């Protein structure tokens, strides 16, 4: 794992997610770049790297969306869960990846909203449009963004077809 | 030579440590964790500002119609403020108060222009980060203007930056009035660019103006803050009304805001 590249990628995605992502919003819904990146590392990295990557991306997500804590927990647990799922299922197909990003994004929003209640400052308040729209939008563009991410991270995601 | 021992933490242990860290941070006071957010916006001020400018330029088309619409809202807000001011003055005259008062609203206030570094207007947290802080005389509780209307109050101040809690923030509570300036009620932020006035005895019309109430040391005259977009009967008590309010300006489009500093020392 190229950690320096990972750090740069996460930082750029965090800065873009903070304010720039609204430029590509459709009907008030924007994709979540950090969820896409997390899904990438959960699918393609080994377990140890996936745990660390999930934790770091969780921190980045929490910094831009206070309070700090809920996303760290939800990203870390779900990232590891997705990584484990990757050992059981073949998640290299784009359609599977899109489905995984949607489920993962949806679960993250629900879990982090529930955890936010623990702190008592934020109440579950995302509209259904955001709860379903953000993971859906992320799922559509996610598998396509995997290609540049893989190129940056120098991870091979294409598998040549065997000749008969 | 002795072989060096490697104490490698197992994956399970690593996972447990990270999840525990998350819980510790979650249960830490927000005053402490909020500093991390301030540090982030402070360190990456430049790229965030560039990103915001790109974001704004993508949203705003420089058509004359758009600019006219903004000007129209600004003038409407200004007129609403003047109406509130006149009503306030009328009240004072009626009370025949001998207390010396200012000649006009905000006459004793310092107005500090600040650029918006970043904004969050979706979800529960509705807030802006501005490039002015303690050094510029910004203090927590001060009211903030956008397009001549109150958009929120300063909630957190750093050396060179400050955070504005918008009136639509889930944790925002602001004293407002809509049915006569003397009748005060609470405007409760709901997130996603909306706020509500719950259990109102008085029904409001759609489009009716909501005024932020004056507050000693922070605001010396009521000012427009939003308008009613929906008025529906309360689910539990049919005699009461729930009003949904939106800000009097498009906060997401604001490139800069004005902070009201009452009785500035300098």
Interface residues (C-beta under 8 A of the other chain):
Chain A: X15 X16 X18 X19 X20 X22 X23 X28 X47 X48 X51 X52 X54 X55 X58 X62 X63 X64 X65 X66 X67 X68 X69 X70 X72 X73 X76 X77 X80 X115 X116 X118 X119 X121 X122 X123 X125 X126 X127 X130
Chain B: X11 X14 X15 X18 X19 X21 X22 X23 X24 X25 X26 X27 X28 X30 X33 X34 X36 X37 X40 X44 X47 X48 X51 X52 X54 X55 X58 X59 X118 X119 X120 X122 X123 X124 X125 X170 X171 X190 X191 X192 X252
